[in-house]
Amino acid sequence: KNQVEQSPQSLIILEGKNCTLQCNYTVSPFSNLRWYKQDTGRGPVSLTIMTFSENTKSNGRYTATLDADTKQSSLHITASQLSDSASYICVVSWMDSSYKLIFGSGTRLLVRP
Amino acid sequence: EAQVTQNPRYLITVTGKKLTVTCSQNMNHEYMSWYRQDPGLGLRQIYYSMNVEVTDKGDVPEGYKVSRKEKRNFPLILESPSPNQTSLYFCASSFQPGGGGIQETQYFGPGTRLLVL
């Protein structure tokens, strides 16, 4: 069964610290993997998108990695800020007879001063 | 400004009263999609459309209808809403998926919070 699992479910860190969020998937055949940031009550906003051949991609203080062999991805946040408090969602896509997306349930990050 | 708009943003209704949530995008995207988001379950796809007059079911289509008569609009219709359709709904759009890369980035609307009594 195709699944996307994220860990931890929630995380609290102090402002200025780094953190890493995990995403494991069992989707096959894999097309690409995205990370989204969702502020409370708002729509998700894309951070990164990686295809099979890419193993790292950065967007400012956000760096995503992808290991297609182990089917794992991580999102690393450097020097966290209060505005990083949000849910982070991992999404995996694949193509068979049609285009499919699976969303992880997200990691809720709280950055405290 | 490139954006996806949804209306209404908040809606309280009663069981059985038909309603429509509108979605519009100004980016000339082919692919549009509706999702619902419930606590602990993540985003689940209701319906999607690859282009005008081309729609297909997502993972949770029961109780919903959609139409795609124009490229920019993708309304979600609840013919007879029930309390289990109380949720937060998002519309999203992107260029034609499948090619990989940045063109597959989905842009989400601000969400519509629906309460069915």
HADDOCK unambig.tbl for C-alpha pairs under 7 A between the chains (distance, minus, plus):
assign (segid A and resid 31 and name CA) (segid B and resid 100 and name CA) 6.89 0.50 0.50
assign (segid A and resid 32 and name CA) (segid B and resid 100 and name CA) 6.52 0.50 0.50
assign (segid A and resid 42 and name CA) (segid B and resid 110 and name CA) 5.25 0.50 0.50
assign (segid A and resid 42 and name CA) (segid B and resid 111 and name CA) 6.38 0.50 0.50
assign (segid A and resid 43 and name CA) (segid B and resid 90 and name CA) 6.87 0.50 0.50
assign (segid A and resid 43 and name CA) (segid B and resid 108 and name CA) 5.34 0.50 0.50
assign (segid A and resid 43 and name CA) (segid B and resid 109 and name CA) 5.69 0.50 0.50
assign (segid A and resid 43 and name CA) (segid B and resid 110 and name CA) 4.86 0.50 0.50
assign (segid A and resid 43 and name CA) (segid B and resid 111 and name CA) 6.01 0.50 0.50
assign (segid A and resid 44 and name CA) (segid B and resid 108 and name CA) 6.09 0.50 0.50
assign (segid A and resid 45 and name CA) (segid B and resid 107 and name CA) 6.87 0.50 0.50
assign (segid A and resid 45 and name CA) (segid B and resid 108 and name CA) 6.96 0.50 0.50
assign (segid A and resid 46 and name CA) (segid B and resid 105 and name CA) 6.66 0.50 0.50
assign (segid A and resid 49 and name CA) (segid B and resid 101 and name CA) 6.51 0.50 0.50
assign (segid A and resid 49 and name CA) (segid B and resid 102 and name CA) 6.58 0.50 0.50
assign (segid A and resid 50 and name CA) (segid B and resid 101 and name CA) 6.66 0.50 0.50
assign (segid A and resid 51 and name CA) (segid B and resid 100 and name CA) 6.30 0.50 0.50
assign (segid A and resid 51 and name CA) (segid B and resid 101 and name CA) 6.45 0.50 0.50
assign (segid A and resid 95 and name CA) (segid B and resid 98 and name CA) 6.80 0.50 0.50
assign (segid A and resid 99 and name CA) (segid B and resid 98 and name CA) 7.00 0.50 0.50
assign (segid A and resid 103 and name CA) (segid B and resid 42 and name CA) 6.40 0.50 0.50
assign (segid A and resid 103 and name CA) (segid B and resid 43 and name CA) 5.94 0.50 0.50
assign (segid A and resid 104 and name CA) (segid B and resid 42 and name CA) 6.10 0.50 0.50
assign (segid A and resid 105 and name CA) (segid B and resid 40 and name CA) 6.29 0.50 0.50
assign (segid A and resid 105 and name CA) (segid B and resid 41 and name CA) 5.61 0.50 0.50
assign (segid A and resid 105 and name CA) (segid B and resid 42 and name CA) 4.02 0.50 0.50
assign (segid A and resid 106 and name CA) (segid B and resid 42 and name CA) 6.72 0.50 0.50
